[in-house]
C-alpha cells in the first residue's frame, strides 16, 4: 500500500531492520525471529510500538524447517519497501533508510 494509514502490520523491511539491530548474526537472527513467529508474545516482541498499534501477530503454524527457511529468506533477501517508509524511518530513527 502507498499509505501508512492503511497498514495492517509494519513492513517486513522494518521488522528485518529491528531484528538485525538486536541480532546481527544470521544464525541468531533466524532462530530469534522463528521463535517469535511460533509463539508471539508482548514480552518477547522487539517492536513494542507496532504491537501496540496493530496487536500481536497470530501464531503461525508451520514446520520447524519451513519456519527456518522463511526467516532465512527474510535475512538474506533485499525486501521491497513501501514508498512512504524511508520518510517514516527517518522520522522515527533520525537517519536515512538504507538496505
Secondary structure, DSSP 8 states (H G I E B T S, - for coil): ---STT-SS--HHHHHHHHHHH--SHHHHHHHHHHHHHS--TTT-S-HHHHHHH---------HHHHHHHHHHHHHS-----TTHHHHHHHHHSS----
